[in-house]
Amino acid sequence: MPFVHDRDEDAFTALVHRHGPMVYGVCRRLLGNSADADDAFQVALYLSAPEPQ
C-alpha cells in the first residue's frame, strides 16, 4: 500500500475518493446529523492524512 508505506499524497487522494463516501455514510448513521458527521469525517481524514514533509 503506497499510502501506508510512503505517505504518498496521490495514494491518499485515491483512498479518499474510493472510501470517503462509505466513511461519511457511517458517520451519518452513527451520529444522526450532517453537521456532526461532517466534523467526524474531517477528523478521520485528518488523522489518516500524510504528514507534511
C-alpha positions as CSV (number, residue, x, y, z in Angstrom):
1,M,0.0,0.0,0.0
2,P,1.8,3.1,-1.2
3,F,0.0,5.4,1.1
4,V,0.8,3.5,4.3
5,H,4.4,2.8,3.5
6,D,5.4,6.0,1.6
7,R,2.8,8.6,2.8
8,D,2.1,9.1,-0.9
9,E,-0.4,12.0,-1.4
10,D,-1.8,10.7,-4.7
11,A,-2.5,7.4,-3.0
12,F,-4.2,9.2,-0.1
13,T,-6.4,11.1,-2.6
14,A,-7.4,7.8,-4.3
15,L,-8.1,6.3,-0.9
16,V,-10.4,9.2,0.0
17,H,-12.2,9.0,-3.4
18,R,-12.7,5.3,-3.0
19,H,-13.7,5.0,0.6
20,G,-14.8,8.5,1.6
21,P,-18.4,8.1,0.8
22,M,-18.6,4.9,2.9
23,V,-16.8,6.5,5.8
24,Y,-19.1,9.6,5.6
25,G,-22.2,7.3,5.5
26,V,-21.1,5.5,8.6
27,C,-20.5,8.9,10.3
28,R,-24.1,9.9,9.3
29,R,-25.7,6.7,10.6
30,L,-23.8,6.8,13.9
31,L,-24.2,10.5,14.6
32,G,-27.6,11.2,13.2
33,N,-27.0,14.6,11.7
34,S,-24.9,16.1,8.9
35,A,-23.1,18.7,11.0
36,D,-21.6,16.2,13.4
37,A,-21.0,13.7,10.5
38,D,-19.0,16.4,8.7
39,D,-16.9,17.1,11.7
40,A,-16.2,13.4,12.4
41,F,-15.4,12.7,8.7
42,Q,-12.9,15.6,8.7
43,V,-11.2,14.3,11.8
44,A,-11.0,10.8,10.3
45,L,-9.3,12.3,7.2
46,Y,-7.0,14.5,9.3
47,L,-5.8,11.6,11.4
48,S,-5.1,9.5,8.3
49,A,-3.5,12.2,6.1
50,P,0.1,12.2,5.3
51,E,2.3,14.4,7.5
52,P,3.9,17.4,5.7
53,Q,7.5,16.8,4.8
